Amino acid sequence: MTPSGFPLAQPLSFKKFLTLQEKRVVTTIRYTGGIGLRRYFLTSASILKKSNPDVLIEKVVLPNNKGFKNKSEDCVFEILVDGKPVLGRSRVREVGEGVWSVYFNRGDLEESIKKARRRRRPETLYKIGEEENEVGG
């Protein structure tokens, strides 16, 4: 018992830890390194973690090919949820010299994370929207 009167929790076994990790949704953010896309990774990762703390974020930095002709075509910034692309190359543009613009729809990203959760944990119920108001008097 703790000083506040609550019983102590049982220690987490390694088997239970692995089971919990298998149920987490893996989100991979891939981007081309060395051209200023790291800040977009950091912003995207922080947005994802704030709204979905159970999501596991993986970072993959792709090598920068110095010999490409059109930078915007060979630049990569992709978000994959459980291996399925949500944000692709078409959403990344070069606005100016070394200045990039990355756009992704948070609604589409949230929806794909919800679908991935349902695939990984089909027996778990999720609250959708606000709580229903009770009618009575």
N, C-alpha and C positions, 0 to 999 in steps of 0.2 A: 504494500500500500504506500502511496505517496503521502506527503504531509497534508495535501488537500483532501485526502480521503478517496482518491480514485485508484483503482487497482492498476498495477503495472502491466503493460502489454507484453505478450509473449514475444521472444526474440524472433526475428524474421529469418527463416531458414533459406539456404541457398536455392533450394528447389522452388520455394514460393517466390523468391526474388526473380528467378528466371521466368516463371509463369507470368508475373506482373510485367516484365519487360517485353514478353511476346505480345501482350495485349496493347502496347503503346503503338501509336501511329507514327511511322517513320516519314519525315519530310526531309527531302534532300534539296539543297540549294547549290546549283552548279553555276560557276561564273568564270570568265576568262580573267586570269590574273595579270596584274601589271598595267592595267589601263584605267583604273579608278572605279571599278565596280564593287570594291570591298565595302564601301560605305552603304551601298544598296543592300548588300548581304546583311550587314549589321542591323540596318533599319528593318528589313523584312523579318529577320530572326527575332528581333525584340517585339515586333507587332504580333508575330505568331505565338511567342511565349506568353505575352500578356493575355491574349484571348483564349489560348489553348495550352495550359501549363502541362498537360499530360503528353504533349507531342514531343517526340525525340527529333532534334534537328541535326542533320549531317551536312557538313560543308565539304564541297569538292571544288578545288581550284584547278582549273584547266590551264595548260601551258599557253603562253602568248606566242602566236606565230608571227614573227617579225616580218616575214616576207609576203603577207597577204596584201592584195590590191585595194579592196574596199573594206574598211574597218568595220562598218556597221553590219555587213553580211557575215563576217567571220566572228563577230563578237557573240558571246554566249552568256545569257543569264536566264536560267531555267529553274522552276520550282516543280519538284516531283513529289506527289503524295503516294506513298507505297509503290513507287516505281512508275506511276502513271503521270504524264506531264499535265500540269495545270497552267503554267506560264511558260510560253515558248519563246523562240528567238524573235518572233514578229513584234514583240512588245518592247524591244530595246532599240533606241535610235540614238545617233550621235547628233546632238543639237549644235555644238560648236567644236572648236579645236580641243579635243580631249574632254568635252563635257557631254555626259550621257543622260538619257532620259529613260527611266524604267517605269512601266505602268503594269499593275495587276489589280484585278477586281477582287476585293476582299470577300465579297459575297460568294463568288465562284470558289475561292480557296476554302472558305468555311464549309461550303456545301460538300466539297470533295473530302474534307477531313471528316465530316459527319458520316459520309458513306463508308469511308475506310474504317471508322470506329464500328459501324454496324457489321461490317464484314469480319472484323477481329473479335467482336464481343456481341454475337447475335442474341444472347439471352438477357442482356442488360437493357433496362428501360431508360430512356432519356427524356427529360422534361423538354417539351417543345413550347417555346414562347413563354408568356407570362402565366402565372397561376390563375386558374379559373376562379372567379368570384363565387362565393357560396350564396345561394338564394335561400332565404328563410327569414323568419321573424320571430 
